[in-house]
Amino acid sequence: MRPQFERLYGAACAFARIGFIVGHERTAEHWLIKATAVLECVTGAESRFSASLKVNEVTMLAAADQLQAATWDAKLWVAANACPDVELGGRVAVMLNTCAEVALTAQRAIFDPSADTEAIIGRLGDLLAVVDLHSQTLEDW
């Protein structure tokens, strides 16, 4: 009787896949733990920017500049430390891109005298809601 190598090979592959999945999850969790410090800088800057909307243009511009810098630093960190989980990495990328858009929109609004302030504030509110949604999703990950 011949040994049935296919069965043994198939079982080994199944165990290898299970080990990869478990290792992959741990790696994604580990990545998120490392990324948290960088992402907290961004969410903190976003919170300060949200609060600045009620103060004045100078405060809003300073907060937008801070958000832009924190977002840039986070994007550089993510580029150097790729996330092993595609979905998680995608959510982080969308959040960071939205934060960059918030900062740019605020900066343009302040420097463009013909800007429709009411429409811009509405747009910023929509963008900030997207950032909050992604921040909450990352906290629940």
N, C-alpha and C positions, 0 to 999 in steps of 0.2 A: 504494500500500500504506500502511495506517495504522500508526503506531507502536503498539506494544503496551505501553501505560502500566501495565496491571495487573502485568505481569512486573516492570517496573522498580519499581513501588510495592511489590510483594511482596518483592523482593530488599532494598529499602531497609528495610522493616519487619523482615526477618530480621536484617539487620545492626544495626538499632537495638535489637532484643531481645537480641542477643549482647552488644552494648555495655552495655546495662542490666544484664544478668546479671553481667558482669565488673565493672562499676562497683559493683554492689550487693555483690558479694563483698568487694571492696576496702573498701567503706564499713563492712561488718560487721567485717572484720578491724581496721580503724582504730578502730571503736567499742570493740572488745574490748581493744585496746592501751590506749586511754584509760581504760577501765573497770577495768583490772587493778589499778591503784593503790588504787582504792576497794574492790575485792573482796578484795585482799590484807589490808586492815584487818579485814574480816569473817572471813576464814579464819584469820587470826592470833588474833583474839579467840575464835574457835571452838576452836582448838587449846588456848589457855590455859584455856578453860572445861572442855574434856575432861580436862585435867591436874588441874584443881581438884576434880574429883569424888573424887579419892583423898586430898584434904587435909582440909578441914573445911567446915562450912556458911558461915562468914564468907568464906572464900576463894572458895567456890562462888558466893555471892551477889555478891561483887565482880566475879567473872569474868562472871556472867550480866548484870550491869549494863553491863559493858564491851561484851559481845556485843550487847546491846540497843541501845546507843548507836551502835556501828559499823554495825549493820544499819539503823538509822533513817537514818543519814547516807548509806548506800549506796542506800536506797530513794529518798531525796530526789534524789540524783545521777541515778539511773536515770529518775526522773520528769522531770527537767529535760533529760536527754540520752537520748531514746528510742532504743532499738536498732532499726536498720533491718532486722534479720533476725528474723522472728517466732519461729522455733524457738529461737534463741539468747536472745532476750529472755525467752521463756517459761521457759527453763532457769534463767536468772539470777533471775527472779521467784520460781520455786519454791524455789530455794536460799535466797533472802533471807526468804521467808515461813517456811520451816522453821527458819531461825536465830532468827527472832522467836519462833516457838513454843517453841524450846529455852529461850530466856531466860525467857519467861513461865512455862513449866512449872517451871523451877528456882525462880523467885521465889515462885510459889504454894506449891511444896513446902516451902520454908523457912518461910513465914509461916503455913501452915495446920497447926496442931498435930495435927489428925486425919488428915493425909495418910498414905497407905500408901507409906512410903519405898521399899520394895522394888519395888513396881509403878511408882513414879515413876522410879526409876533405870533400870528396864527400858525404860520409854517414852523416857527421855532417850537411852539407848543406841540405840534404833531411829531416833530423829530424827537423832542424830549420824551414823549410818550413811547416811542419806539425804543429809545435807549433804556428807559425804565423797564419795559417788557423784557428786553434781552438781559438786563442786569438781574432781574428776578429769576429768569430762566437759568442763568448761570449759578445763582445762589442755590437754586433747587436741584442742581445737577447732581 
